[in-house]
Amino acid sequence: MRQALSDALVELGKKDPKVLLLTGDHGYALFDAFRKECPKQYINAGIAEQNMVGLAAGLARVGFKPVVYGLSAFIPIRVLEQIKLDVAHDNLPVIFLGDGAGFVYSHLGTSHQSTEDIACSRVIPNLSVYSPADRFELTQCLMAAYQKNTSVYLRIGKDDLGDVHMKPLDEKYGKLIKVREKEKSKYSFIATGSMVVTAINVADELNIDIDIWSVPFIKPIDHLTVEKICHKSNAIVVFEEHSKYGGLGSLVSEISTSSYPVKILQVAVNDCFSQKCGTYDYLLQEHELDSFTVYKKVCSFLEDL
């Protein structure tokens, strides 16, 4: 996904000189191509994320289209007040890129792990929230954010999990994306970001028909499609590398409750911090998000229906 991000940023920067890339002293190799192709459109704001958001707000007010990059533990978490008051309050066209969402920066501990960013960002008025699962969704999300010309937070999780889709996506921005659909399926998996791959792996292990949907556009959500999924399904499993509070699972539950109540299992991070440091795979196991543990949870859930 990182290469897709670099390519998309270069494309936007070359097409529109008003696009400016701001970074808080991160992402040097990632932005080599952008700095080479658009050297006058790159700003390293240093380790001063709050100030960087204020700078982006000022640039947006005079006609630029800033793209603000940082680790998701810092963008948006550390700068939430500045995003709310400096940018979203006046619906300024600023794109926030939060890299390494979830447990990607596993060895760096809780300070660099971000499992609350969807919850924090989706309650801010005027701020859209995107969460791509692979390079094709990332490109679609970034182009949608650019065209939207309003405030957007784009969440980037684990980037080397492989492609979910086989080819570039169309420009139907804002929709849930059908990964797999069976006409007579009674169960649905709804997933976002890195957990779309997990949802596919678990579905492959189960000997039943399951619809699988990816949700790159969390806010605004494709409300109508979620309602249709709730209406069709006997049960839904929602997958996300995020807290079980305030994320995609909460959002699907809100929609289900108000339209078509259905049993929902949330595969998400429990209300706890990481107890130890380790690899990304280790952290998934600690938080019971690895494919094997998730498979057992889903089997138990479906057996109890």
TIDRENBA-92318 format. One record per residue (C-alpha): x, y, z; residue number from 1. Coordinates in nm, 4 decimals. Layout:
N
R, u, v, w, nr
R, X, Y, Z, NUM;
...
% end
This chain:
305
R, u, v, w, nr
R, 0.0000, 0.0000, 0.0000, 1;
R, 0.2877, 0.2385, 0.0686, 2;
R, 0.3953, 0.2320, -0.2952, 3;
R, 0.0359, 0.2970, -0.4022, 4;
R, 0.0249, 0.5904, -0.1606, 5;
R, 0.3467, 0.7335, -0.3020, 6;
R, 0.2257, 0.6925, -0.6604, 7;
R, -0.1114, 0.8530, -0.5882, 8;
R, 0.0452, 1.1487, -0.4066, 9;
R, 0.2872, 1.2098, -0.6940, 10;
R, -0.0015, 1.1931, -0.9414, 11;
R, -0.2030, 1.4471, -0.7428, 12;
R, 0.0962, 1.6728, -0.6835, 13;
R, 0.1913, 1.6860, -1.0511, 14;
R, -0.1692, 1.7440, -1.1566, 15;
R, -0.2440, 2.0119, -0.8987, 16;
R, 0.0300, 2.2491, -0.7712, 17;
R, -0.2033, 2.3431, -0.4853, 18;
R, -0.1513, 1.9980, -0.3309, 19;
R, 0.1038, 2.0275, -0.0488, 20;
R, 0.2462, 1.7347, 0.1486, 21;
R, 0.3244, 1.8037, 0.5155, 22;
R, 0.5016, 1.5539, 0.7389, 23;
R, 0.5959, 1.5560, 1.1053, 24;
R, 0.9515, 1.4294, 1.0503, 25;
R, 0.8300, 1.0898, 0.9237, 26;
R, 0.8155, 0.8991, 0.5969, 27;
R, 1.1382, 1.0039, 0.4303, 28;
R, 1.1847, 0.7058, 0.1959, 29;
R, 0.8103, 0.6944, 0.1355, 30;
R, 0.8180, 1.0480, -0.0007, 31;
R, 1.1389, 1.0289, -0.2076, 32;
R, 0.9426, 1.0240, -0.5328, 33;
R, 0.7200, 1.3138, -0.4262, 34;
R, 1.0166, 1.5263, -0.3199, 35;
R, 1.1844, 1.4558, -0.6526, 36;
R, 0.8794, 1.5296, -0.8680, 37;
R, 0.7236, 1.8087, -0.6558, 38;
R, 1.0043, 1.9570, -0.4441, 39;
R, 0.8292, 2.2891, -0.3848, 40;
R, 0.5158, 2.1146, -0.2562, 41;
R, 0.6818, 1.9264, 0.0319, 42;
R, 0.7069, 2.0625, 0.3872, 43;
R, 0.8733, 1.8883, 0.6817, 44;
R, 0.7072, 2.0564, 0.9788, 45;
R, 0.9254, 1.8730, 1.2299, 46;
R, 0.8184, 1.6953, 1.5469, 47;
R, 0.5432, 1.9479, 1.6174, 48;
R, 0.2221, 1.7829, 1.5036, 49;
R, -0.0188, 2.0322, 1.6600, 50;
R, 0.1588, 2.3191, 1.4891, 51;
R, 0.1596, 2.1238, 1.1612, 52;
R, -0.2211, 2.0963, 1.1679, 53;
R, -0.2499, 2.4708, 1.2331, 54;
R, -0.0142, 2.5325, 0.9415, 55;
R, -0.2251, 2.3073, 0.7187, 56;
R, -0.5411, 2.4948, 0.8222, 57;
R, -0.3835, 2.8266, 0.7292, 58;
R, -0.2651, 2.6932, 0.3936, 59;
R, -0.6125, 2.5550, 0.3217, 60;
R, -0.7686, 2.8931, 0.3941, 61;
R, -0.5608, 3.0574, 0.1188, 62;
R, -0.6429, 2.7980, -0.1452, 63;
R, -0.3993, 2.5101, -0.0976, 64;
R, -0.4934, 2.1443, -0.0498, 65;
R, -0.2717, 2.0145, 0.2306, 66;
R, -0.2106, 1.6453, 0.2897, 67;
R, -0.0881, 1.5928, 0.6473, 68;
R, 0.1055, 1.2724, 0.7172, 69;
R, 0.1989, 1.1105, 1.0468, 70;
R, 0.1714, 0.7915, 1.2481, 71;
R, -0.1923, 0.7282, 1.3382, 72;
R, -0.1029, 0.7437, 1.7073, 73;
R, -0.0165, 1.1097, 1.6417, 74;
R, -0.2389, 1.1915, 1.3405, 75;
R, -0.5215, 1.2083, 1.4484, 76;
R, -0.4846, 1.1147, 1.8184, 77;
R, -0.2264, 1.3664, 1.9367, 78;
R, -0.3772, 1.6490, 1.7322, 79;
R, -0.7468, 1.5803, 1.7794, 80;
R, -0.8245, 1.9247, 1.9225, 81;
R, -0.6473, 2.0999, 1.6345, 82;
R, -0.8259, 1.8841, 1.3776, 83;
R, -1.1591, 1.9623, 1.5422, 84;
R, -1.1194, 2.3395, 1.5850, 85;
R, -0.8660, 2.4457, 1.3204, 86;
R, -0.9836, 2.2269, 1.0321, 87;
R, -1.3138, 2.0414, 1.0711, 88;
R, -1.5007, 2.3317, 1.2330, 89;
R, -1.4739, 2.5262, 0.9071, 90;
R, -1.4717, 2.2128, 0.6875, 91;
R, -1.1371, 2.2966, 0.5317, 92;
R, -0.9962, 2.0742, 0.2528, 93;
R, -0.7248, 1.8977, 0.4528, 94;
R, -0.6471, 1.5269, 0.4164, 95;
R, -0.4991, 1.3580, 0.7243, 96;
R, -0.2999, 1.0397, 0.6598, 97;
R, -0.2603, 0.8240, 0.9713, 98;
R, -0.0040, 0.5527, 0.8946, 99;
R, 0.0525, 0.2358, 1.0980, 100;
R, -0.2956, 0.2117, 1.2473, 101;
R, -0.3691, -0.0701, 1.4875, 102;
R, -0.0654, -0.2701, 1.6011, 103;
R, 0.1685, -0.2028, 1.3078, 104;
R, 0.4297, -0.0285, 1.5243, 105;
R, 0.4172, -0.3200, 1.7633, 106;
R, 0.7704, -0.3046, 1.9052, 107;
R, 0.7312, 0.0630, 1.9980, 108;
R, 0.4639, -0.0093, 2.2556, 109;
R, 0.1314, 0.1450, 2.3454, 110;
R, 0.2436, 0.5017, 2.2685, 111;
R, 0.2731, 0.4092, 1.8992, 112;
R, -0.0240, 0.1717, 1.8725, 113;
R, -0.3511, 0.3244, 1.7580, 114;
R, -0.6702, 0.1311, 1.8268, 115;
R, -0.8984, 0.4246, 1.9076, 116;
R, -0.8565, 0.6510, 1.6041, 117;
R, -1.1809, 0.5601, 1.4260, 118;
R, -1.3824, 0.6216, 1.7429, 119;
R, -1.2128, 0.9569, 1.8064, 120;
R, -1.2344, 1.0838, 1.4510, 121;
R, -1.5809, 0.9715, 1.3460, 122;
R, -1.7519, 1.1789, 1.6168, 123;
R, -1.6010, 1.5044, 1.4870, 124;
R, -1.8500, 1.6878, 1.2625, 125;
R, -1.7435, 1.7479, 0.9007, 126;
R, -1.4597, 1.4927, 0.9249, 127;
R, -1.4902, 1.1916, 0.6929, 128;
R, -1.3130, 0.8673, 0.7863, 129;
R, -1.1642, 0.6228, 0.5335, 130;
R, -0.9958, 0.2872, 0.6015, 131;
R, -0.8607, 0.1057, 0.2920, 132;
R, -0.7772, -0.2655, 0.2902, 133;
R, -0.5262, -0.2823, 0.0036, 134;
R, -0.3482, -0.0684, -0.2568, 135;
R, -0.6528, -0.0457, -0.4805, 136;
R, -0.8768, 0.0765, -0.1989, 137;
R, -0.6068, 0.3180, -0.0842, 138;
R, -0.5845, 0.4768, -0.4286, 139;
R, -0.9638, 0.5006, -0.4449, 140;
R, -0.9811, 0.6558, -0.0967, 141;
R, -0.7093, 0.9136, -0.1644, 142;
R, -0.8664, 1.0192, -0.4927, 143;
R, -1.2061, 1.0406, -0.3234, 144;
R, -1.0582, 1.2546, -0.0449, 145;
R, -0.9005, 1.4897, -0.3003, 146;
R, -1.2237, 1.5272, -0.4970, 147;
R, -1.4348, 1.5665, -0.1840, 148;
R, -1.2505, 1.8907, -0.1051, 149;
R, -1.3436, 1.8747, 0.2648, 150;
R, -1.1829, 1.7394, 0.5833, 151;
R, -1.0863, 1.3704, 0.5654, 152;
R, -0.8981, 1.1260, 0.7880, 153;
R, -0.7510, 0.8322, 0.5932, 154;
R, -0.6413, 0.5415, 0.8116, 155;
R, -0.3600, 0.3162, 0.6860, 156;
R, -0.3005, -0.0183, 0.8557, 157;
R, -0.0655, -0.3069, 0.7811, 158;
R, 0.0593, -0.2546, 0.4272, 159;
R, 0.2055, -0.5917, 0.3206, 160;
R, -0.0890, -0.8290, 0.3604, 161;
R, -0.1505, -0.8643, -0.0132, 162;
R, -0.4306, -0.7540, -0.2412, 163;
R, -0.7956, -0.8022, -0.1618, 164;
R, -0.9034, -0.6982, -0.5103, 165;
R, -0.7726, -0.8152, -0.8461, 166;
R, -0.7773, -0.4827, -1.0291, 167;
R, -0.8251, -0.1083, -0.9763, 168;
R, -1.1657, -0.0124, -0.8423, 169;
R, -1.4235, 0.2050, -1.0129, 170;
R, -1.5074, 0.5551, -0.8973, 171;
R, -1.8184, 0.4706, -0.6962, 172;
R, -1.6789, 0.6477, -0.3946, 173;
R, -1.8420, 0.5972, -0.0582, 174;
R, -1.9786, 0.2475, -0.1172, 175;
R, -1.9217, -0.0811, 0.0609, 176;
R, -1.7230, -0.3074, -0.1707, 177;
R, -1.8427, -0.6579, -0.2453, 178;
R, -1.5533, -0.8993, -0.1943, 179;
R, -1.7593, -1.2173, -0.2116, 180;
R, -2.1352, -1.2661, -0.2333, 181;
R, -2.3417, -1.5850, -0.2368, 182;
R, -2.7048, -1.5615, -0.3395, 183;
R, -2.8344, -1.7945, -0.0687, 184;
R, -2.5918, -1.6997, 0.2059, 185;
R, -2.7405, -1.6501, 0.5536, 186;
R, -2.4277, -1.4958, 0.7047, 187;
R, -2.2255, -1.1842, 0.6283, 188;
R, -1.8747, -1.0692, 0.7148, 189;
R, -1.8167, -0.6925, 0.7191, 190;
R, -1.4548, -0.5845, 0.7583, 191;
R, -1.2279, -0.2842, 0.7219, 192;
R, -0.8582, -0.2228, 0.6744, 193;
R, -0.6156, -0.5041, 0.7559, 194;
R, -0.8923, -0.7290, 0.8873, 195;
R, -1.0493, -0.7783, 0.5447, 196;
R, -0.7763, -1.0347, 0.4739, 197;
R, -0.8562, -1.2079, 0.8034, 198;
R, -1.2256, -1.2159, 0.7149, 199;
R, -1.1418, -1.3827, 0.3829, 200;
R, -0.9120, -1.6371, 0.5503, 201;
R, -1.1740, -1.7289, 0.8102, 202;
R, -1.4463, -1.7589, 0.5457, 203;
R, -1.2249, -1.9931, 0.3444, 204;
R, -1.1926, -2.2220, 0.6478, 205;
R, -1.5669, -2.2406, 0.7048, 206;
R, -1.7659, -2.4823, 0.4922, 207;
R, -2.0643, -2.2507, 0.4456, 208;
R, -2.1646, -1.9702, 0.2112, 209;
R, -2.0680, -1.6295, 0.3493, 210;
R, -2.0965, -1.2830, 0.1990, 211;
R, -1.7872, -1.0676, 0.2544, 212;
R, -1.7898, -0.6886, 0.2369, 213;
R, -1.5052, -0.4425, 0.2694, 214;
R, -1.5709, -0.0987, 0.4195, 215;
R, -1.3118, 0.1575, 0.3066, 216;
R, -1.5540, 0.4464, 0.3649, 217;
R, -1.6531, 0.4412, 0.7318, 218;
R, -1.7897, 0.7938, 0.7554, 219;
R, -2.0152, 0.8680, 0.5864, 220;
R, -2.1118, 0.5011, 0.5818, 221;
R, -2.3009, 0.3411, 0.2943, 222;
R, -2.6076, 0.3243, 0.5185, 223;
R, -2.8434, 0.1695, 0.2644, 224;
R, -2.6139, -0.1242, 0.1835, 225;
R, -2.5550, -0.1956, 0.5527, 226;
R, -2.9318, -0.2004, 0.6032, 227;
R, -2.9708, -0.4472, 0.3155, 228;
R, -2.7015, -0.6714, 0.4637, 229;
R, -2.8756, -0.6640, 0.8030, 230;
R, -3.2084, -0.7476, 0.6401, 231;
R, -3.0645, -1.0402, 0.4447, 232;
R, -2.8451, -1.1961, 0.7144, 233;
R, -2.9222, -1.4250, 1.0063, 234;
R, -2.5955, -1.3119, 1.1635, 235;
R, -2.3112, -1.0696, 1.0937, 236;
R, -1.9459, -1.0718, 1.1972, 237;
R, -1.7636, -0.7373, 1.1910, 238;
R, -1.3828, -0.7405, 1.1720, 239;
R, -1.1564, -0.4467, 1.2606, 240;
R, -0.8113, -0.3844, 1.4064, 241;
R, -0.9578, -0.1265, 1.6385, 242;
R, -1.1263, -0.1066, 1.9768, 243;
R, -1.4656, -0.2715, 2.0028, 244;
R, -1.5926, 0.0662, 2.1237, 245;
R, -1.6770, 0.3318, 1.8691, 246;
R, -1.5435, 0.1635, 1.5563, 247;
R, -1.7012, -0.0148, 1.2613, 248;
R, -1.8667, -0.2782, 1.4802, 249;
R, -2.0365, -0.0092, 1.6849, 250;
R, -2.1482, 0.1659, 1.3675, 251;
R, -2.2979, -0.1495, 1.2142, 252;
R, -2.4749, -0.2206, 1.5441, 253;
R, -2.6202, 0.1319, 1.5476, 254;
R, -2.7606, 0.0849, 1.1983, 255;
R, -2.8926, -0.2641, 1.2720, 256;
R, -3.0668, -0.1533, 1.5902, 257;
R, -3.2503, 0.1271, 1.4111, 258;
R, -3.3530, -0.0761, 1.1059, 259;
R, -3.3146, -0.4557, 1.1014, 260;
R, -3.1931, -0.6037, 1.4333, 261;
R, -2.9611, -0.8998, 1.3779, 262;
R, -2.7094, -1.0903, 1.5891, 263;
R, -2.3641, -0.9325, 1.5508, 264;
R, -2.0232, -1.0595, 1.6619, 265;
R, -1.7551, -0.7936, 1.6921, 266;
R, -1.4047, -0.9160, 1.6175, 267;
R, -1.2105, -0.6243, 1.7577, 268;
R, -0.9682, -0.5144, 2.0284, 269;
R, -1.0951, -0.5590, 2.3827, 270;
R, -1.0863, -0.2746, 2.6317, 271;
R, -0.7189, -0.3152, 2.7235, 272;
R, -0.3691, -0.1982, 2.6405, 273;
R, -0.0992, -0.4293, 2.5076, 274;
R, 0.0728, -0.6054, 2.7955, 275;
R, 0.3981, -0.6792, 2.6120, 276;
R, 0.5937, -0.5617, 2.3098, 277;
R, 0.6706, -0.7942, 2.0225, 278;
R, 0.6104, -0.8542, 1.6560, 279;
R, 0.2925, -0.7546, 1.4779, 280;
R, 0.1866, -1.1197, 1.4629, 281;
R, 0.2505, -1.1574, 1.8363, 282;
R, 0.0320, -0.8532, 1.9153, 283;
R, -0.2509, -0.9967, 1.7052, 284;
R, -0.2317, -1.3157, 1.9099, 285;
R, -0.2213, -1.1260, 2.2390, 286;
R, -0.5348, -0.9350, 2.1401, 287;
R, -0.7024, -1.2459, 1.9892, 288;
R, -0.7118, -1.1077, 1.6362, 289;
R, -0.4990, -1.3752, 1.4674, 290;
R, -0.6794, -1.5856, 1.2072, 291;
R, -0.6832, -1.9069, 1.4142, 292;
R, -0.8319, -1.7461, 1.7266, 293;
R, -1.0826, -1.5475, 1.5205, 294;
R, -1.1847, -1.8670, 1.3399, 295;
R, -1.2637, -2.0349, 1.6742, 296;
R, -1.4627, -1.7310, 1.7897, 297;
R, -1.6681, -1.7250, 1.4701, 298;
R, -1.7336, -2.1001, 1.4842, 299;
R, -1.8586, -2.0710, 1.8416, 300;
R, -2.0757, -1.7738, 1.7508, 301;
R, -2.2382, -1.9475, 1.4550, 302;
R, -2.2911, -2.2737, 1.6491, 303;
R, -2.4814, -2.0865, 1.9195, 304;
R, -2.7329, -1.9323, 1.6785, 305;
% end
